Amino acid sequence: VCDVIRFWVSEFDIDGIRLDAADVLDFDFMRTLRHTADEVKKDFWLMGEVIHGDYSRWVNGGTLHSVTNYVLHKALYSGHNDHNYFEIAHTVKYLQNMGDLDLYNFVDNHDVTRVASILTNEKHLPLIYALMFGMPGIPCVYYGSEWGAKGEKSQGDPALRACFDGPQTNGLTEWIAKLAEAKKHSNALNYGAFRSVVLTNRQCIFDRAVDGERVLVAINAEEHPYTAHFDAGCGRAVDLITGQEHDFGGGSELPGYSAYFWKCER
């Protein structure tokens, strides 16, 4: 396998590999892979498929760079279906206790029911992506789900791994593209620590801050507007998703089913 990595880097300049069922791999083997990866290419990425357990066993300076974050995956969809944002916040803190890990976040993949099929309220679809892109970790979008494709695991692999005639574009596609662009250009959203600011069953505001940059991620998963009163630590902000300015004075109103990435202005 080490020779395979050397070959693919030499011939095709690949940037990383995914290890299936990494939770059954020998740790000495993974350390050897890491040594090879560091040797053949700077920033070569090793990602493993792991379901449960202490992810820091696999993600550290000597083995893999990242693993699949199935713990957060479950919390993201059940937190919406059960109207329980406390579950999501608790899960993020639980994962943080494992260490400063760059986990591979997702709302669906080739082995689980697509998110458009598992959410009981389709208006939560843009919100679950906003949460995933706003949280610590590496966001991943499964092909087809960026336009809301459906697929039930109970129908077997062909339903989850469908062949599409071509990509589609709709409001969800455009929304995810804006989230990705915001994440790409924000150090706080990529590397900032997570701190809960406002938390109810259907609303959450948390901040991500690093090196003087601070972004407040705000979500309202209810159909009715919600006004949040809190100390933002700044008077004004700009929404990284839309580019619109926001004034924190007098409370921050979140329309029904809305999400914002407010970057604080000094």
C-alpha positions as CSV (number, residue, x, y, z in Angstrom):
1,V,0.0,0.0,0.0
2,C,2.9,2.4,0.7
3,D,4.2,1.6,-2.8
4,V,0.7,2.4,-4.2
5,I,0.8,5.8,-2.5
6,R,4.2,6.5,-4.0
7,F,3.0,5.4,-7.5
8,W,-0.2,7.5,-7.5
9,V,1.6,10.6,-6.2
10,S,4.4,10.1,-8.7
11,E,2.2,9.4,-11.7
12,F,-1.0,11.4,-11.0
13,D,-0.1,13.8,-8.2
14,I,-3.0,12.7,-5.9
15,D,-3.5,14.6,-2.6
16,G,-4.8,11.8,-0.4
17,I,-6.5,8.5,0.1
18,R,-9.5,7.2,2.0
19,L,-9.1,4.0,4.1
20,D,-12.2,1.9,4.3
21,A,-13.1,0.4,7.7
22,A,-10.1,2.1,9.3
23,D,-11.3,1.0,12.8
24,V,-10.0,-2.6,12.1
25,L,-6.6,-1.5,10.7
26,D,-3.4,-2.2,12.7
27,F,-2.1,1.0,14.3
28,D,1.5,0.2,13.3
29,F,0.3,-0.1,9.7
30,M,-1.3,3.3,9.9
31,R,1.9,4.8,11.4
32,T,3.8,3.4,8.5
33,L,1.3,4.9,6.1
34,R,1.7,8.3,7.8
35,H,5.4,8.2,7.5
36,T,5.2,7.4,3.8
37,A,2.6,10.1,3.3
38,D,4.8,12.7,5.0
39,E,7.7,11.5,2.9
40,V,6.2,11.6,-0.5
41,K,4.2,14.9,-0.4
42,K,3.7,17.8,1.9
43,D,0.1,17.9,3.2
44,F,-0.8,14.5,1.8
45,W,-4.1,13.5,3.5
46,L,-5.0,10.2,5.1
47,M,-8.7,9.9,5.9
48,G,-10.3,6.8,7.5
49,E,-13.8,5.4,7.8
50,V,-14.5,5.0,11.6
51,I,-18.0,4.7,13.1
52,H,-17.7,4.9,16.9
53,G,-15.1,5.2,19.6
54,D,-12.5,7.8,20.7
55,Y,-11.6,9.4,17.4
56,S,-8.3,10.6,18.8
57,R,-7.0,7.0,18.7
58,W,-7.0,7.3,14.9
59,V,-6.5,11.1,14.4
60,N,-3.2,12.3,15.7
61,G,0.3,13.3,14.6
62,G,1.4,9.7,14.0
63,T,-1.5,8.0,12.2
64,L,-4.5,9.6,10.3
65,H,-5.3,13.2,9.6
66,S,-9.1,12.7,9.8
67,V,-11.9,10.2,10.2
68,T,-15.6,10.1,9.4
69,N,-17.6,11.9,12.1
70,Y,-20.6,9.6,12.5
71,V,-21.3,10.9,16.0
72,L,-22.1,14.4,14.7
73,H,-24.0,12.9,11.7
74,K,-26.5,11.3,14.0
75,A,-26.9,14.4,16.1
76,L,-27.4,16.7,13.1
77,Y,-30.4,15.0,11.7
78,S,-32.0,13.8,15.0
79,G,-31.5,17.3,16.5
80,H,-33.7,18.7,13.8
81,N,-36.3,15.9,13.7
82,D,-36.6,15.9,17.5
83,H,-36.4,19.7,17.9
84,N,-33.4,19.2,20.1
85,Y,-30.5,21.5,19.4
86,F,-29.2,20.7,22.9
87,E,-28.2,17.3,21.4
88,I,-26.1,18.9,18.7
89,A,-24.4,21.3,21.1
90,H,-23.7,18.5,23.5
91,T,-22.2,16.4,20.7
92,V,-19.8,19.1,19.6
93,K,-18.6,19.5,23.2
94,Y,-18.2,15.8,23.5
95,L,-16.1,15.7,20.4
96,Q,-14.0,18.6,21.6
97,N,-13.1,16.7,24.7
98,M,-11.3,14.2,22.4
99,G,-8.9,16.9,21.4
100,D,-8.3,19.4,18.6
101,L,-9.3,17.0,15.8
102,D,-10.1,17.9,12.2
103,L,-13.0,15.5,11.7
104,Y,-14.7,14.7,8.4
105,N,-18.3,16.0,8.8
106,F,-21.2,14.9,6.7
107,V,-25.0,14.9,6.7
108,D,-25.2,11.8,4.4
109,N,-23.0,9.5,2.4
110,H,-23.0,6.3,0.4
111,D,-23.9,4.1,3.4
112,V,-26.7,6.0,5.0
113,T,-30.1,7.4,4.1
114,R,-29.8,10.7,2.2
115,V,-30.5,13.7,4.3
116,A,-33.4,14.9,2.1
117,S,-35.1,11.6,2.9
118,I,-34.4,11.4,6.7
119,L,-35.4,15.0,7.7
120,T,-39.1,15.2,8.6
121,N,-39.2,18.9,7.7
122,E,-37.7,19.8,4.3
123,K,-37.3,23.4,5.4
124,H,-34.6,22.2,7.7
125,L,-32.4,21.1,4.7
126,P,-30.6,24.5,4.3
127,L,-30.2,24.8,8.0
128,I,-28.5,21.4,8.5
129,Y,-25.9,22.4,5.9
130,A,-25.4,25.8,7.6
131,L,-24.7,24.0,10.8
132,M,-22.3,21.6,9.2
133,F,-20.3,24.4,7.5
134,G,-20.4,26.5,10.6
135,M,-19.1,23.9,13.0
136,P,-15.6,22.7,13.6
137,G,-14.4,20.1,11.1
138,I,-14.2,19.5,7.4
139,P,-17.6,19.6,5.7
140,C,-18.4,17.1,2.9
141,V,-21.3,17.2,0.5
142,Y,-22.4,13.8,-1.0
143,Y,-23.0,13.9,-4.7
144,G,-26.6,14.6,-5.6
145,S,-27.5,15.8,-2.2
146,E,-26.5,19.4,-3.1
147,W,-29.8,19.6,-5.0
148,G,-31.8,17.5,-2.5
149,A,-31.7,14.0,-4.1
150,K,-33.5,11.4,-2.0
151,G,-32.5,7.8,-1.2
152,E,-33.5,5.3,1.5
153,K,-31.0,2.9,3.0
154,S,-33.8,0.3,3.3
155,Q,-33.9,0.2,-0.5
156,G,-30.3,-0.9,-0.7
157,D,-27.1,0.5,-2.2
158,P,-28.5,1.3,-5.6
159,A,-30.9,3.8,-4.0
160,L,-28.1,5.5,-2.2
161,R,-25.6,5.4,-5.1
162,A,-27.8,6.5,-8.0
163,C,-26.5,7.4,-11.4
164,F,-27.7,10.9,-12.4
165,D,-28.0,12.2,-16.0
166,G,-26.1,15.3,-14.9
167,P,-25.9,17.9,-12.1
168,Q,-28.8,20.0,-11.2
169,T,-29.0,23.5,-9.8
170,N,-31.7,24.9,-7.5
171,G,-31.9,27.1,-4.4
172,L,-30.3,24.5,-2.2
173,T,-27.3,24.1,-4.6
174,E,-26.8,27.9,-4.6
175,W,-27.1,28.0,-0.8
176,I,-24.5,25.4,-0.2
177,A,-22.1,27.1,-2.7
178,K,-22.4,30.3,-0.6
179,L,-21.7,28.4,2.6
180,A,-18.7,26.8,1.0
181,E,-17.4,30.2,-0.1
182,A,-17.9,31.7,3.3
183,K,-16.1,28.8,5.0
184,K,-13.2,28.9,2.5
185,H,-12.4,32.6,3.3
186,S,-12.9,32.6,7.1
187,N,-10.1,31.5,9.4
188,A,-12.6,31.6,12.3
189,L,-15.0,29.1,10.6
190,N,-12.0,26.8,9.7
191,Y,-9.9,27.0,12.9
192,G,-11.9,28.9,15.5
193,A,-12.9,27.4,18.9
194,F,-16.6,26.6,19.5
195,R,-18.5,28.5,22.2
196,S,-22.2,28.3,22.7
197,V,-23.9,31.7,23.1
198,V,-27.6,31.1,22.8
199,L,-29.2,27.7,22.9
200,T,-32.9,26.6,22.9
201,N,-34.6,23.5,21.5
202,R,-35.0,25.1,18.0
203,Q,-32.5,28.0,18.0
204,C,-28.8,28.2,18.5
205,I,-26.1,30.8,18.2
206,F,-22.4,29.9,18.7
207,D,-19.2,31.7,17.9
208,R,-16.0,30.7,16.3
209,A,-13.0,32.9,17.0
210,V,-9.3,32.7,16.2
211,D,-6.5,35.3,15.7
212,G,-8.8,38.3,16.1
213,E,-11.5,37.1,13.8
214,R,-14.9,36.2,15.3
215,V,-17.9,34.7,13.5
216,L,-21.3,34.1,15.1
217,V,-23.3,31.3,13.6
218,A,-27.0,31.8,14.1
219,I,-29.8,29.3,13.3
220,N,-33.6,29.5,13.7
221,A,-35.2,26.1,13.0
222,E,-38.7,27.2,13.8
223,E,-41.2,28.7,11.3
224,H,-41.8,31.7,13.6
225,P,-39.3,34.6,14.0
226,Y,-37.1,34.5,17.0
227,T,-35.4,37.5,18.7
228,A,-32.2,36.7,20.4
229,H,-30.8,39.0,23.2
230,F,-27.1,38.4,24.0
231,D,-23.8,40.2,24.2
232,A,-22.3,39.9,20.8
233,G,-19.1,41.5,21.8
234,C,-19.4,44.0,18.9
235,G,-22.0,46.4,17.6
236,R,-22.2,45.4,14.0
237,A,-21.4,42.5,11.7
238,V,-21.5,41.4,8.1
239,D,-23.2,38.1,7.1
240,L,-20.6,36.1,5.2
241,I,-23.4,34.2,3.4
242,T,-25.2,37.2,1.9
243,G,-22.9,40.1,2.4
244,Q,-25.6,42.0,4.3
245,E,-24.8,44.1,7.4
246,H,-26.3,43.3,10.8
247,D,-26.8,45.6,13.8
248,F,-26.9,43.8,17.1
249,G,-28.5,46.8,18.9
250,G,-31.9,46.0,20.4
251,G,-31.7,42.3,19.8
252,S,-31.1,40.2,16.7
253,E,-34.3,38.9,15.0
254,L,-34.0,35.6,13.2
255,P,-36.7,35.0,10.6
256,G,-38.3,31.6,10.5
257,Y,-36.1,28.9,9.1
258,S,-33.0,31.1,8.7
259,A,-29.2,30.9,9.2
260,Y,-26.5,33.5,9.3
261,F,-22.7,33.7,9.6
262,W,-22.2,37.1,11.2
263,K,-18.6,38.3,11.1
264,C,-18.0,40.8,13.9
265,E,-16.7,44.2,12.8
266,R,-14.5,46.2,15.2
